[in-house]
Every structure is written in structure tokens, then in C-alpha cells.
Amino acid sequence: MIGLKLAFIMRLAILTGGSKGLGLALCERLANRGYRVIEFSRTAPHAYSVKLDLSSPGESRLVATTAIAALSGERFSEILVINNAGTLHPIGPASSKEPEETLANLNTNFTSAILVLTEIVAHFQADACRKVLANISSGAAQKGYAGWSLYCAAKAGMENYVRALALEQQGETHPFIPVNIDPGVMDTEMQTCIRNSSASDFPEIQRFIKRKEQGALVEPVKVAAAVCRILELPSLIAGSRYEVSDHGA
């Protein structure tokens, strides 16, 4: 009975892209708060990591399926699923990029993300506990940026996927609560990549350089804390979009 009780009260967090930046900050925060964490990334730096390359959709789905299947028979009091992995590469006009680069971007940001989330939702659909699925989005989901056409397309697609998934979950006995979260502008490697691009590839580069110079970029640790506050909201509304700037970041 004691073992069963301990297994039942365990909280589970599954994240993609937890090797650095916001994903790393989220992994550390959740692990420190007692969650059992499973992190999917290409570098797989943590003891709880699973090596997964999102640029390969078929492989990503199989790896995720195998990792999640290992949890069969375990019970959880709460399940958090966070889709955080993403890439801006290649920055610049899509028409000037190699097809392989275009596919790698869309696979990482969109196709593989959906395949992995599909496997997770299917595995835990019947679990009768609080289940939140959060997509870490971007302002690029709602506004176009020259040079980011692939990233913008994928982010917009993921936001609408989450909204549609929320509607589908309404018909489930034990639904997930799918939400989109905009983390705002953070001081991450992605921002460094943006500042190191060229004005020909990204015309708005000077605005992003000024953000860094003016100290307008928020530390990932602070954003992670705000994301967790959002995920804990008792009034979390499925299909909604939340901004961390409204929750202390």
C-alpha cells in the first residue's frame, strides 16, 4: 500500500529541448520541485534525458514511443507536457535556402513536435489526473518577420494545433488541458544567433541588438518561474494563450 501511494502521488514532467535556455531552466525547476522529469533533446545532457533528433520525424516518433511505453503501469497525480524545442536556422529568405534546411526546420519546429505530442497524449489519455500540455510559442506565431518565414509558419501552426487539440480534448473522459505560452524575449542562444545574422537575412537585426544593449532580455530562469506559475493556475483555460509578462517575468 505504501509503495502504491508513493507511485500515485508522483508528478511527471515531459519536455522537449531541455538541454539549454528556457528548457534547461524548466527542467531544473521542475526536478527541484519533485517532478520526475523526462527530457528529449539531441544532446541529451541530463541523467533523465532521452536522445532524440527532431529533424528526423520518423525516428523522433519511435524514440518517444519507446520512452513513454517504459512508463506503462505507473500512475501519476499530475502530468505536465511541455513542447519547448525549436530552431530559427536557417535565417533568411526561404527561397534562398536548400530544401534540406527547410525540411529540417519544419520537421523540428512542427512535424516532429506534433508526432511526439501525439504519442504522449495517446499514452496518457486514460489517466485520471490533472494533465497539462503546454506549447512554448513566440510572438512570431502572430506576426511575420522577414527572414523567419519558416519559424513563423511553424509557430503559428503549432498554436492553432493546440487550439484544435483543446477542442478535441473536450470529448475525452480524462482530458488534457492544452495551452500556448509566449515566453517573451529571453537572453538565450537563439537571441545570440539573431544578433549574429546579417541585415540582408534579417532586416530587423538592429532592434534585437538594441534589446541586448538596453538589458531588455529576460533571464530564462525568471521566465521558467513564470511558466510554472501559469501551469499551476487552477483556472487554466484549454486552448488559451498566456504571456509570461503577465505572470511575473
N, C-alpha and C positions, 0 to 999 in steps of 0.2 A: 504493500500500500504506500509506503514512504517513497519508494522508487517511482511508482506511478504518479504520485503527487508532484514530485520534483520535475518529472518529464512534462507534465501537463502545464506547469506554470512557466516553463521555459519560453522565452521570447526569441523569435528568429528574425534576422535581417539579411536580405539578399541584395547585393549591389553589383552593378557593372561599373567598371572604370574606377576602382578604388585604390589605384596604385599611387596617385598623386593628386594635388589640388583639392578641390571640394570633395571628391570621392574618398581620398585618404582621410581628410578631416572627419567625414561622416563615419567611416569605418572605425576610427579611433574613438570617437564619441560614443557610438553605439556599443562597441566592445566594452568600454569602460563603464557603461550603464547596465551591463549584464546580459546583453543580447548575444545569442550565438550568431556569429557573422559568417556569411559565405560571400566571398568576393571574386568576381570574374574579371580577368584582365589578361592582356597579352604578356605582361612581365610577371604577374602572379607573385608579388613580393612578400606576402604575409603567410603565416602558418595556416591561415584559414582561406587562402586563395586557391582558385582553380584556374589553370592556364587556358585561356580562350582568346582566339583571334577573331574579332567581329567582322573583319574584312572578308571572311570566308563564311557565308551564311549556313551552308550545309554542315560544316564542321562545328560551328557555333551551336547549332541546334542539338547535335548529337552530344557534345560535351555537356551542355546544360541539362539535357535529359538524363544523362548518366549521373551527374552530380546530384540532381534533385531526387532521382529514384533512390539514392542511398539514404534518403530521409524517410522512406516509406515505413510506416508503423510508428513513427514518432508523433507526439501530439504537442501542440504549442498553444499558448494563451494569446499570443499576438504574432502576426506575420507582417513585416514591412518589406516591400519590394521596391527598390529604387533604381530606375534606369538613368544612369549618370554618364556613361561613356559617350564620348563624342570627339569629332575631329574637324578642324577647319580646312585642313590640307585636301586639295590644293587651293590656295587663294589665287584669285584672278579670274578672268572671263572663262566660263565653262567651255566656250567654243575653242579656246586655245589649249585645252588640256587633253592629255592622252586618254582614250577610252578606259584604260585600266585604272587610271587615277580617279576618274569619275565614278566608276563602279565601286572602287574601294571606299570612297567617301560615302556613297549612298548605302552601301552594304553595312558599314559601321554605324552610321547615324540613323538608319531607318530599317532596312530589310532584316538584318540580324537582330536588331533590338526587338522587333515585333516577334520574330521566331522564338527568341529566348523568353520573352514575356508570355507568349502563348503557352510554352511548355510549363512555366511556373504556375500560371493561372489554372491550367488544366489539372496539374498535380494536386493543388491545394483547394480546388473549387469546393469540395465537400467538407472541408474543415470548418467546424462551427466555432470560430473565434474572430476577433477583430482583425481584418485584413486590409491593409492599405497599399495601393500601388501608386507610386509617385514617379512621374516623368520630370526630370530636371530639364526645363525648357530654356528659353532665351528670348530676348527682345526681338531676335532675328526671326522668331516664329510669326511675328505680327507686322514686321517691317522688312522691306527688301533693302539689301546692301549690295552695291556694285562690287563684284569680286567674291561675294559669298553666296552666289546663287544656289550652289549645291547644299550648303549648310542651311540656308534659309528654307529651301524646299523641304529638306528632311525635318527640320524643327517644326515647321508648320504642319507637315504630315503627321508627325508624332502627336502634336497637340490635338489634332482632330481625331486621330486614332483613339486617344484616351477618352475624348468626349463620347465617341461612339461605343467604346468598351463600357463606359459608365452606364449607358442606356441598356446594353446587353445584360449587364450585371443586375439590373432591376428585376429581371425574371428569374434570378437564381435564389435558391433557398438560403444559401450562405454566401452572400455577395462580397466581392472586393469593393473597396472604395477607391476608384481611380481618380487621380488629380494631377494637374500640371502645376509645377512650381518654377517661377522665374527667379533665379538667384541674383540677378543684377550683375554689375560689373565687379569682377574679383581680380585680385592680384595673383594670377596664375601663369603657368607656362603658355597657355593659349594667348593671353594678353601679350606676352613676350613675342610670340610668333607673329601677332598682328603688327606690333611695332617694328619688327624686323622685315616686314614685307615692303614692297615698293609702292609709290603713289600710282604707278601705272596699273598695278594689280589691285590695289585697294585705295581709291581716291580719298577716303575719309581718314587716312592714316594719321594726319596731324592732330585730329581731335582725340584720337586714342593715345597719342604720345603726351598730349597735354593732361589727360586724365592721370597718367602716371606721375607727371611732374607736379601736379597740384594735389597729390595724395588722395585722389578720388576713388581709388580702387580699394575694395573691402577685402580684408584677410579671409581666406577660406574657413578658418576656424570659427570666425564670427558668423559667417553665412551658414555653416553646418549647424550651429546652435539654433539659428532662426528656422532652418528647415525642420529640425527636430521638434521645435515648438509648434510648427504648422501640423506636422504629422500627429501630434498628440491632441490636437483640437477635438473636443467631444462633438463639436458642431460641424465637423469636416463634411463638405458637400461634394458628393460624387460628380465628376465632370467639370468641376470648377478650376479656375486658375488663381493661384496665390502668388503674391510677390513678397520676397523676404524683407524688402524695405518696410513693409507694413508690420513686421514682426520682430523688430529689433536689430536688423542688420543694415 
